[in-house]
């Protein structure tokens, strides 16, 4: 995110682009264990995974149908 600040000698804001800003220190994830999830969260994520797989299969079928490859197989 851009850093903004009020300059004392100017009536305005100074905006620094994130690529020109000083890089910040990243957090280390070493030593972190598994995240505990409730049954409801685990069930919700499983349903979401199944939904995404189903949508991907439906999209693949639609693309193959539009390309005419399914008509050549039959």
PADONU-801438 format. One record per atom (N, C-alpha, C): atom name; residue number from 1; residue in three letters; x, y, z. Coordinates in Angstrom, 1 decimal. Each point is the difference from the previous one (the first is absolute). Layout:
<vofis>
{lose: CA; vomi: NUM; zase: ALA; X: X; Y: Y; Z: Z}
...
</vofis>
This chain:
<vofis>
{lose: N; vomi: 1; zase: UNK; X: 0.8; Y: -1.2; Z: 0.0}
{lose: CA; vomi: 1; zase: UNK; X: -0.8; Y: 1.2; Z: 0.0}
{lose: C; vomi: 1; zase: UNK; X: 0.9; Y: 1.2; Z: 0.0}
{lose: N; vomi: 2; zase: UNK; X: -0.5; Y: 1.1; Z: -0.6}
{lose: CA; vomi: 2; zase: UNK; X: 0.8; Y: 1.2; Z: -0.1}
{lose: C; vomi: 2; zase: UNK; X: 0.1; Y: 0.7; Z: 1.3}
{lose: N; vomi: 3; zase: UNK; X: 1.1; Y: 0.6; Z: 0.3}
{lose: CA; vomi: 3; zase: UNK; X: 0.2; Y: 0.8; Z: 1.2}
{lose: C; vomi: 3; zase: UNK; X: -0.4; Y: 1.5; Z: -0.3}
{lose: N; vomi: 4; zase: UNK; X: -0.8; Y: 0.5; Z: 0.8}
{lose: CA; vomi: 4; zase: UNK; X: -0.4; Y: 1.4; Z: -0.2}
{lose: C; vomi: 4; zase: UNK; X: 0.4; Y: 0.8; Z: 1.2}
{lose: N; vomi: 5; zase: UNK; X: 0.3; Y: 1.3; Z: -0.2}
{lose: CA; vomi: 5; zase: UNK; X: 0.4; Y: 0.8; Z: 1.2}
{lose: C; vomi: 5; zase: UNK; X: -0.2; Y: 1.5; Z: -0.4}
{lose: N; vomi: 6; zase: UNK; X: -0.2; Y: 0.8; Z: 1.0}
{lose: CA; vomi: 6; zase: UNK; X: -0.2; Y: 1.4; Z: -0.2}
{lose: C; vomi: 6; zase: UNK; X: 1.3; Y: 0.7; Z: 0.1}
{lose: N; vomi: 7; zase: UNK; X: 0.4; Y: 0.7; Z: -1.1}
{lose: CA; vomi: 7; zase: UNK; X: 1.3; Y: 0.8; Z: 0.1}
{lose: C; vomi: 7; zase: UNK; X: -0.3; Y: 1.3; Z: 0.7}
{lose: N; vomi: 8; zase: UNK; X: 0.9; Y: 0.4; Z: 0.9}
{lose: CA; vomi: 8; zase: UNK; X: -0.2; Y: 1.2; Z: 0.7}
{lose: C; vomi: 8; zase: UNK; X: 0.1; Y: 1.3; Z: -0.8}
{lose: N; vomi: 9; zase: UNK; X: 0.8; Y: -0.1; Z: -1.1}
{lose: CA; vomi: 9; zase: UNK; X: 0.2; Y: 1.2; Z: -0.8}
{lose: C; vomi: 9; zase: UNK; X: -1.0; Y: 0.1; Z: -1.2}
{lose: N; vomi: 10; zase: UNK; X: -0.8; Y: -1.1; Z: -0.2}
{lose: CA; vomi: 10; zase: UNK; X: -0.9; Y: 0.0; Z: -1.1}
{lose: C; vomi: 10; zase: UNK; X: -1.4; Y: -0.3; Z: 0.5}
{lose: N; vomi: 11; zase: UNK; X: -1.0; Y: 0.5; Z: -0.7}
{lose: CA; vomi: 11; zase: UNK; X: -1.4; Y: -0.3; Z: 0.3}
{lose: C; vomi: 11; zase: UNK; X: -0.4; Y: -1.2; Z: -0.9}
{lose: N; vomi: 12; zase: UNK; X: 0.3; Y: -1.2; Z: 0.4}
{lose: CA; vomi: 12; zase: UNK; X: -0.3; Y: -1.2; Z: -0.8}
{lose: C; vomi: 12; zase: UNK; X: 0.6; Y: -1.2; Z: 0.6}
{lose: N; vomi: 13; zase: UNK; X: -0.2; Y: -1.1; Z: -0.8}
{lose: CA; vomi: 13; zase: UNK; X: 0.5; Y: -1.3; Z: 0.5}
{lose: C; vomi: 13; zase: UNK; X: 1.2; Y: -0.4; Z: -0.9}
{lose: N; vomi: 14; zase: UNK; X: 0.9; Y: -0.7; Z: 0.5}
{lose: CA; vomi: 14; zase: UNK; X: 1.1; Y: -0.6; Z: -0.7}
{lose: C; vomi: 14; zase: UNK; X: -0.3; Y: -1.5; Z: -0.1}
{lose: N; vomi: 15; zase: UNK; X: -0.1; Y: -0.6; Z: -1.2}
{lose: CA; vomi: 15; zase: UNK; X: -0.3; Y: -1.4; Z: -0.2}
{lose: C; vomi: 15; zase: UNK; X: 1.2; Y: -0.7; Z: -0.5}
{lose: N; vomi: 16; zase: UNK; X: 0.3; Y: -1.1; Z: 0.7}
{lose: CA; vomi: 16; zase: UNK; X: 1.2; Y: -0.8; Z: -0.5}
{lose: C; vomi: 16; zase: UNK; X: -0.6; Y: -1.3; Z: -0.5}
{lose: N; vomi: 17; zase: UNK; X: 0.5; Y: -0.3; Z: -1.2}
{lose: CA; vomi: 17; zase: UNK; X: -0.5; Y: -1.3; Z: -0.7}
{lose: C; vomi: 17; zase: UNK; X: 0.6; Y: -1.2; Z: 0.8}
{lose: N; vomi: 18; zase: UNK; X: -0.7; Y: -1.1; Z: 0.1}
{lose: CA; vomi: 18; zase: UNK; X: 0.5; Y: -1.1; Z: 0.8}
{lose: C; vomi: 18; zase: UNK; X: 1.3; Y: -0.6; Z: -0.5}
{lose: N; vomi: 19; zase: UNK; X: 0.2; Y: 0.1; Z: -1.4}
{lose: CA; vomi: 19; zase: UNK; X: 1.3; Y: -0.5; Z: -0.5}
{lose: C; vomi: 19; zase: UNK; X: 1.1; Y: 0.9; Z: 0.3}
{lose: N; vomi: 20; zase: UNK; X: -0.2; Y: 1.3; Z: 0.3}
{lose: CA; vomi: 20; zase: UNK; X: 1.0; Y: 0.9; Z: 0.4}
{lose: C; vomi: 20; zase: UNK; X: 0.2; Y: 0.1; Z: 1.5}
{lose: N; vomi: 21; zase: UNK; X: -0.9; Y: -0.6; Z: 0.8}
{lose: CA; vomi: 21; zase: UNK; X: 0.1; Y: 0.0; Z: 1.4}
{lose: C; vomi: 21; zase: UNK; X: 1.0; Y: -1.0; Z: 0.6}
{lose: N; vomi: 22; zase: UNK; X: 0.4; Y: 0.2; Z: 1.2}
{lose: CA; vomi: 22; zase: UNK; X: 0.9; Y: -0.9; Z: 0.7}
{lose: C; vomi: 22; zase: UNK; X: -0.7; Y: -1.3; Z: 0.2}
{lose: N; vomi: 23; zase: UNK; X: 0.6; Y: -1.1; Z: -0.3}
{lose: CA; vomi: 23; zase: UNK; X: -0.7; Y: -1.3; Z: 0.2}
{lose: C; vomi: 23; zase: UNK; X: -0.1; Y: -0.3; Z: 1.5}
{lose: N; vomi: 24; zase: UNK; X: -1.1; Y: -0.6; Z: 0.3}
{lose: CA; vomi: 24; zase: UNK; X: -0.2; Y: -0.4; Z: 1.4}
{lose: C; vomi: 24; zase: UNK; X: 0.4; Y: -1.4; Z: 0.3}
{lose: N; vomi: 25; zase: UNK; X: 0.3; Y: -0.3; Z: 1.2}
{lose: CA; vomi: 25; zase: UNK; X: 0.5; Y: -1.3; Z: 0.4}
{lose: C; vomi: 25; zase: UNK; X: -1.2; Y: -1.0; Z: 0.0}
{lose: N; vomi: 26; zase: UNK; X: 0.2; Y: -1.1; Z: -0.6}
{lose: CA; vomi: 26; zase: UNK; X: -1.1; Y: -1.0; Z: -0.1}
{lose: C; vomi: 26; zase: UNK; X: 0.0; Y: -0.9; Z: 1.2}
{lose: N; vomi: 27; zase: UNK; X: -1.2; Y: -0.5; Z: 0.3}
{lose: CA; vomi: 27; zase: UNK; X: -0.2; Y: -0.9; Z: 1.2}
{lose: C; vomi: 27; zase: UNK; X: 0.5; Y: -1.4; Z: -0.4}
{lose: N; vomi: 28; zase: UNK; X: 0.6; Y: -0.7; Z: 0.9}
{lose: CA; vomi: 28; zase: UNK; X: 0.4; Y: -1.3; Z: -0.2}
{lose: C; vomi: 28; zase: UNK; X: -1.0; Y: -1.0; Z: 0.4}
{lose: N; vomi: 29; zase: UNK; X: -0.3; Y: -1.0; Z: -0.9}
{lose: CA; vomi: 29; zase: UNK; X: -1.0; Y: -1.0; Z: 0.4}
{lose: C; vomi: 29; zase: UNK; X: 0.6; Y: -1.3; Z: 0.4}
{lose: N; vomi: 30; zase: UNK; X: 1.3; Y: 0.0; Z: 0.2}
{lose: CA; vomi: 30; zase: UNK; X: 0.7; Y: -1.2; Z: 0.5}
{lose: C; vomi: 30; zase: UNK; X: -0.5; Y: -0.2; Z: 1.5}
{lose: N; vomi: 31; zase: UNK; X: -0.3; Y: -1.3; Z: 0.2}
{lose: CA; vomi: 31; zase: UNK; X: -0.3; Y: -0.3; Z: 1.4}
{lose: C; vomi: 31; zase: UNK; X: -1.5; Y: 0.1; Z: 0.3}
{lose: N; vomi: 32; zase: UNK; X: -0.8; Y: 0.4; Z: -1.0}
{lose: CA; vomi: 32; zase: UNK; X: -1.4; Y: 0.0; Z: 0.2}
{lose: C; vomi: 32; zase: UNK; X: -0.6; Y: -1.3; Z: -0.3}
{lose: N; vomi: 33; zase: UNK; X: -1.0; Y: -0.4; Z: 0.8}
{lose: CA; vomi: 33; zase: UNK; X: -0.6; Y: -1.3; Z: -0.2}
{lose: C; vomi: 33; zase: UNK; X: -1.3; Y: 0.1; Z: -0.8}
{lose: N; vomi: 34; zase: UNK; X: -0.8; Y: -1.1; Z: 0.0}
{lose: CA; vomi: 34; zase: UNK; X: -1.2; Y: 0.0; Z: -0.7}
{lose: C; vomi: 34; zase: UNK; X: -1.0; Y: 0.9; Z: 0.7}
{lose: N; vomi: 35; zase: UNK; X: -0.9; Y: 0.6; Z: -0.8}
{lose: CA; vomi: 35; zase: UNK; X: -1.1; Y: 0.8; Z: 0.5}
{lose: C; vomi: 35; zase: UNK; X: -1.1; Y: -0.9; Z: 0.5}
{lose: N; vomi: 36; zase: UNK; X: -0.5; Y: 0.3; Z: 1.2}
{lose: CA; vomi: 36; zase: UNK; X: -1.1; Y: -0.7; Z: 0.5}
{lose: C; vomi: 36; zase: UNK; X: -1.3; Y: 0.5; Z: -0.7}
{lose: N; vomi: 37; zase: UNK; X: -0.8; Y: -0.9; Z: -0.4}
{lose: CA; vomi: 37; zase: UNK; X: -1.3; Y: 0.3; Z: -0.6}
{lose: C; vomi: 37; zase: UNK; X: -1.1; Y: -0.7; Z: 0.6}
{lose: N; vomi: 38; zase: UNK; X: -1.1; Y: 0.7; Z: 0.1}
{lose: CA; vomi: 38; zase: UNK; X: -1.2; Y: -0.7; Z: 0.6}
{lose: C; vomi: 38; zase: UNK; X: -0.6; Y: -0.9; Z: -1.1}
{lose: N; vomi: 39; zase: UNK; X: -0.9; Y: -0.9; Z: 0.4}
{lose: CA; vomi: 39; zase: UNK; X: -0.7; Y: -0.8; Z: -1.0}
{lose: C; vomi: 39; zase: UNK; X: -0.8; Y: 0.8; Z: -1.0}
{lose: N; vomi: 40; zase: UNK; X: -0.6; Y: 1.0; Z: 0.4}
{lose: CA; vomi: 40; zase: UNK; X: -0.7; Y: 0.9; Z: -0.9}
{lose: C; vomi: 40; zase: UNK; X: 0.9; Y: 0.6; Z: -1.1}
{lose: N; vomi: 41; zase: UNK; X: 1.2; Y: 0.5; Z: 0.5}
{lose: CA; vomi: 41; zase: UNK; X: 0.9; Y: 0.6; Z: -1.0}
{lose: C; vomi: 41; zase: UNK; X: 0.5; Y: -1.1; Z: -0.9}
{lose: N; vomi: 42; zase: UNK; X: 0.3; Y: -1.2; Z: 0.5}
{lose: CA; vomi: 42; zase: UNK; X: 0.5; Y: -1.1; Z: -0.8}
{lose: C; vomi: 42; zase: UNK; X: -1.0; Y: -0.4; Z: -1.0}
{lose: N; vomi: 43; zase: UNK; X: -1.3; Y: -0.1; Z: 0.4}
{lose: CA; vomi: 43; zase: UNK; X: -1.1; Y: -0.3; Z: -0.9}
{lose: C; vomi: 43; zase: UNK; X: -0.2; Y: 1.0; Z: -1.1}
{lose: N; vomi: 44; zase: UNK; X: 0.1; Y: 1.3; Z: 0.4}
{lose: CA; vomi: 44; zase: UNK; X: -0.2; Y: 1.1; Z: -0.9}
{lose: C; vomi: 44; zase: UNK; X: 1.1; Y: 0.0; Z: -1.1}
{lose: N; vomi: 45; zase: UNK; X: 1.2; Y: -0.2; Z: 0.4}
{lose: CA; vomi: 45; zase: UNK; X: 1.1; Y: -0.1; Z: -0.9}
{lose: C; vomi: 45; zase: UNK; X: -0.1; Y: -1.2; Z: -1.0}
{lose: N; vomi: 46; zase: UNK; X: -0.5; Y: -1.1; Z: 0.6}
{lose: CA; vomi: 46; zase: UNK; X: -0.2; Y: -1.2; Z: -0.9}
{lose: C; vomi: 46; zase: UNK; X: -1.1; Y: 0.2; Z: -1.0}
{lose: N; vomi: 47; zase: UNK; X: -1.0; Y: 0.7; Z: 0.4}
{lose: CA; vomi: 47; zase: UNK; X: -1.1; Y: 0.3; Z: -1.0}
{lose: C; vomi: 47; zase: UNK; X: 0.5; Y: 1.0; Z: -1.0}
{lose: N; vomi: 48; zase: UNK; X: 0.8; Y: 1.0; Z: 0.4}
{lose: CA; vomi: 48; zase: UNK; X: 0.6; Y: 1.0; Z: -0.9}
{lose: C; vomi: 48; zase: UNK; X: 0.9; Y: -0.7; Z: -1.0}
{lose: N; vomi: 49; zase: UNK; X: 0.8; Y: -1.0; Z: 0.4}
{lose: CA; vomi: 49; zase: UNK; X: 0.9; Y: -0.7; Z: -0.9}
{lose: C; vomi: 49; zase: UNK; X: -0.8; Y: -0.8; Z: -1.0}
{lose: N; vomi: 50; zase: UNK; X: -1.1; Y: -0.7; Z: 0.5}
{lose: CA; vomi: 50; zase: UNK; X: -0.8; Y: -0.8; Z: -0.9}
{lose: C; vomi: 50; zase: UNK; X: -0.7; Y: 0.9; Z: -1.0}
{lose: N; vomi: 51; zase: UNK; X: -0.5; Y: 1.2; Z: 0.4}
{lose: CA; vomi: 51; zase: UNK; X: -0.6; Y: 1.0; Z: -0.9}
{lose: C; vomi: 51; zase: UNK; X: 1.0; Y: 0.4; Z: -1.1}
{lose: N; vomi: 52; zase: UNK; X: 1.2; Y: 0.4; Z: 0.4}
{lose: CA; vomi: 52; zase: UNK; X: 1.0; Y: 0.4; Z: -1.0}
{lose: C; vomi: 52; zase: UNK; X: 0.4; Y: -1.1; Z: -1.0}
{lose: N; vomi: 53; zase: UNK; X: 0.1; Y: -1.2; Z: 0.5}
{lose: CA; vomi: 53; zase: UNK; X: 0.3; Y: -1.1; Z: -0.9}
{lose: C; vomi: 53; zase: UNK; X: -1.2; Y: -0.2; Z: -1.0}
{lose: N; vomi: 54; zase: UNK; X: -1.2; Y: 0.1; Z: 0.5}
{lose: CA; vomi: 54; zase: UNK; X: -1.2; Y: -0.2; Z: -0.9}
{lose: C; vomi: 54; zase: UNK; X: -0.1; Y: 1.1; Z: -1.0}
{lose: N; vomi: 55; zase: UNK; X: 0.3; Y: 1.3; Z: 0.4}
{lose: CA; vomi: 55; zase: UNK; X: 0.0; Y: 1.1; Z: -0.9}
{lose: C; vomi: 55; zase: UNK; X: 1.1; Y: -0.2; Z: -1.1}
{lose: N; vomi: 56; zase: UNK; X: 1.1; Y: -0.5; Z: 0.4}
{lose: CA; vomi: 56; zase: UNK; X: 1.1; Y: -0.2; Z: -0.9}
{lose: C; vomi: 56; zase: UNK; X: -0.3; Y: -1.1; Z: -1.1}
{lose: N; vomi: 57; zase: UNK; X: -0.7; Y: -1.0; Z: 0.5}
{lose: CA; vomi: 57; zase: UNK; X: -0.4; Y: -1.1; Z: -0.9}
{lose: C; vomi: 57; zase: UNK; X: -1.1; Y: 0.5; Z: -1.0}
{lose: N; vomi: 58; zase: UNK; X: -0.9; Y: 0.8; Z: 0.5}
{lose: CA; vomi: 58; zase: UNK; X: -1.0; Y: 0.6; Z: -0.8}
{lose: C; vomi: 58; zase: UNK; X: 0.5; Y: 0.9; Z: -1.1}
{lose: N; vomi: 59; zase: UNK; X: 1.0; Y: 0.8; Z: 0.4}
{lose: CA; vomi: 59; zase: UNK; X: 0.7; Y: 0.9; Z: -0.9}
{lose: C; vomi: 59; zase: UNK; X: 0.7; Y: -0.7; Z: -1.1}
{lose: N; vomi: 60; zase: UNK; X: 0.7; Y: -1.1; Z: 0.5}
{lose: CA; vomi: 60; zase: UNK; X: 0.8; Y: -0.8; Z: -1.0}
{lose: C; vomi: 60; zase: UNK; X: -1.0; Y: -0.7; Z: -1.0}
{lose: N; vomi: 61; zase: UNK; X: -1.1; Y: -0.5; Z: 0.5}
{lose: CA; vomi: 61; zase: UNK; X: -1.0; Y: -0.6; Z: -0.9}
{lose: C; vomi: 61; zase: UNK; X: -0.5; Y: 1.0; Z: -1.0}
{lose: N; vomi: 62; zase: UNK; X: -0.3; Y: 1.2; Z: 0.5}
{lose: CA; vomi: 62; zase: UNK; X: -0.6; Y: 1.1; Z: -0.9}
{lose: C; vomi: 62; zase: UNK; X: 1.1; Y: 0.4; Z: -1.0}
{lose: N; vomi: 63; zase: UNK; X: 1.2; Y: 0.1; Z: 0.3}
{lose: CA; vomi: 63; zase: UNK; X: 1.1; Y: 0.4; Z: -0.9}
{lose: C; vomi: 63; zase: UNK; X: 0.1; Y: -1.1; Z: -1.1}
{lose: N; vomi: 64; zase: UNK; X: 0.0; Y: -1.3; Z: 0.4}
{lose: CA; vomi: 64; zase: UNK; X: 0.1; Y: -1.1; Z: -0.9}
{lose: C; vomi: 64; zase: UNK; X: -1.2; Y: -0.1; Z: -0.9}
{lose: N; vomi: 65; zase: UNK; X: -1.2; Y: 0.4; Z: 0.5}
{lose: CA; vomi: 65; zase: UNK; X: -1.2; Y: 0.0; Z: -0.8}
{lose: C; vomi: 65; zase: UNK; X: 0.1; Y: 1.1; Z: -1.0}
{lose: N; vomi: 66; zase: UNK; X: 0.4; Y: 1.2; Z: 0.4}
{lose: CA; vomi: 66; zase: UNK; X: 0.1; Y: 1.1; Z: -1.0}
{lose: C; vomi: 66; zase: UNK; X: 1.1; Y: -0.3; Z: -1.0}
{lose: N; vomi: 67; zase: UNK; X: 1.0; Y: -0.7; Z: 0.3}
{lose: CA; vomi: 67; zase: UNK; X: 1.1; Y: -0.2; Z: -1.0}
{lose: C; vomi: 67; zase: UNK; X: -0.4; Y: -1.1; Z: -1.0}
{lose: N; vomi: 68; zase: UNK; X: -1.0; Y: -0.8; Z: 0.4}
{lose: CA; vomi: 68; zase: UNK; X: -0.5; Y: -1.0; Z: -0.9}
{lose: C; vomi: 68; zase: UNK; X: 0.7; Y: -1.4; Z: 0.2}
{lose: N; vomi: 69; zase: UNK; X: 0.8; Y: -0.1; Z: 1.0}
{lose: CA; vomi: 69; zase: UNK; X: 0.7; Y: -1.3; Z: 0.2}
{lose: C; vomi: 69; zase: UNK; X: -1.0; Y: -1.0; Z: 0.6}
{lose: N; vomi: 70; zase: UNK; X: -1.0; Y: 0.4; Z: 0.7}
{lose: CA; vomi: 70; zase: UNK; X: -1.0; Y: -1.0; Z: 0.5}
{lose: C; vomi: 70; zase: UNK; X: -0.8; Y: -0.7; Z: -1.2}
{lose: N; vomi: 71; zase: UNK; X: -0.2; Y: 0.8; Z: -1.0}
{lose: CA; vomi: 71; zase: UNK; X: -0.8; Y: -0.5; Z: -1.1}
{lose: C; vomi: 71; zase: UNK; X: 0.8; Y: -1.0; Z: -0.8}
{lose: N; vomi: 72; zase: UNK; X: 1.3; Y: 0.2; Z: -0.1}
{lose: CA; vomi: 72; zase: UNK; X: 0.9; Y: -1.0; Z: -0.7}
{lose: C; vomi: 72; zase: UNK; X: 0.1; Y: -1.3; Z: 0.7}
{lose: N; vomi: 73; zase: UNK; X: -0.1; Y: 0.0; Z: 1.3}
{lose: CA; vomi: 73; zase: UNK; X: 0.2; Y: -1.2; Z: 0.8}
{lose: C; vomi: 73; zase: UNK; X: -1.3; Y: -0.9; Z: -0.1}
{lose: N; vomi: 74; zase: UNK; X: -1.1; Y: 0.6; Z: -0.1}
{lose: CA; vomi: 74; zase: UNK; X: -1.3; Y: -0.8; Z: -0.1}
{lose: C; vomi: 74; zase: UNK; X: -0.2; Y: -0.6; Z: -1.3}
</vofis>
